Amino acid sequence: MEIVRRIGVSPRARGSMSGQTCPDIFELSDGDFAVIGTDSTDTLEHLLPADARRADYERIVVITRETLIRAKADIPAA
């Protein structure tokens, strides 16, 4: 598995002064996506809807609204 491309704009283009510790989204060579964000599993897990579950190896990751909105144009429709 490899990172194929960034989805959206770089953290620096979104206003990060250092561009080093900000949320990011990447498309992987197998078609999946990797997300860099804040691990909020402990805070949000008990708030999940009754039909939502998380495996032990999964984390609930939060990214900024701007990160996702700026990525929207790069997300494939199918």
C-alpha positions as CSV (number, residue, x, y, z in Angstrom):
1,M,0.0,0.0,0.0
2,E,1.3,3.5,-0.9
3,I,0.0,7.0,-0.7
4,V,-1.1,8.1,-4.1
5,R,-2.0,11.7,-3.5
6,R,-3.2,14.3,-1.0
7,I,-7.0,14.9,-1.0
8,G,-7.6,18.6,-0.8
9,V,-4.9,21.3,-0.1
10,S,-1.9,21.1,2.2
11,P,-2.1,22.2,5.8
12,R,0.1,25.2,4.9
13,A,-2.4,26.2,2.2
14,R,-5.1,26.1,4.9
15,G,-3.2,28.5,7.1
16,S,-1.0,26.3,9.2
17,M,2.1,28.3,10.0
18,S,4.3,25.2,10.4
19,G,2.4,22.9,8.1
20,Q,3.5,20.0,10.3
21,T,0.8,19.1,12.8
22,C,-2.5,19.6,11.0
23,P,-5.2,17.3,9.7
24,D,-4.7,15.8,6.3
25,I,-6.4,13.2,4.0
26,F,-4.6,10.9,1.5
27,E,-5.8,8.5,-1.1
28,L,-4.1,5.1,-1.0
29,S,-3.1,2.8,-3.8
30,D,-5.8,0.3,-2.9
31,G,-8.5,3.1,-3.2
32,D,-8.9,3.5,0.6
33,F,-8.2,6.8,2.4
34,A,-5.9,7.6,5.3
35,V,-6.7,10.4,7.6
36,I,-4.4,12.4,10.0
37,G,-6.5,13.9,12.7
38,T,-6.9,14.2,16.4
39,D,-7.7,10.9,18.2
40,S,-11.0,11.6,20.0
41,T,-12.0,8.0,20.6
42,D,-12.2,8.4,24.4
43,T,-14.3,11.5,24.1
44,L,-16.7,10.4,21.4
45,E,-17.1,6.7,21.6
46,H,-20.0,6.8,24.2
47,L,-21.8,9.3,22.0
48,L,-21.9,7.1,18.9
49,P,-25.4,6.1,17.7
50,A,-26.6,2.7,18.8
51,D,-26.0,1.2,15.4
52,A,-22.3,2.4,15.2
53,R,-19.5,0.2,16.4
54,R,-15.7,0.5,16.5
55,A,-13.3,-2.4,16.4
56,D,-10.4,-2.5,18.9
57,Y,-8.0,-1.5,16.2
58,E,-10.1,1.4,15.0
59,R,-10.0,5.0,16.3
60,I,-12.4,7.9,16.1
61,V,-10.4,10.7,14.4
62,V,-11.5,14.3,14.2
63,I,-10.5,16.6,11.4
64,T,-11.5,20.2,10.9
65,R,-14.5,21.1,8.9
66,E,-12.2,23.2,6.6
67,T,-10.0,20.1,5.9
68,L,-13.0,18.1,4.6
69,I,-14.6,20.9,2.7
70,R,-11.4,21.8,0.9
71,A,-11.0,18.1,0.1
72,K,-14.5,17.7,-1.4
73,A,-13.5,18.6,-4.9
74,D,-10.8,15.8,-4.9
75,I,-13.0,13.0,-3.6
76,P,-14.1,10.7,-6.4
77,A,-17.8,10.3,-7.0
78,A,-17.5,6.6,-7.4
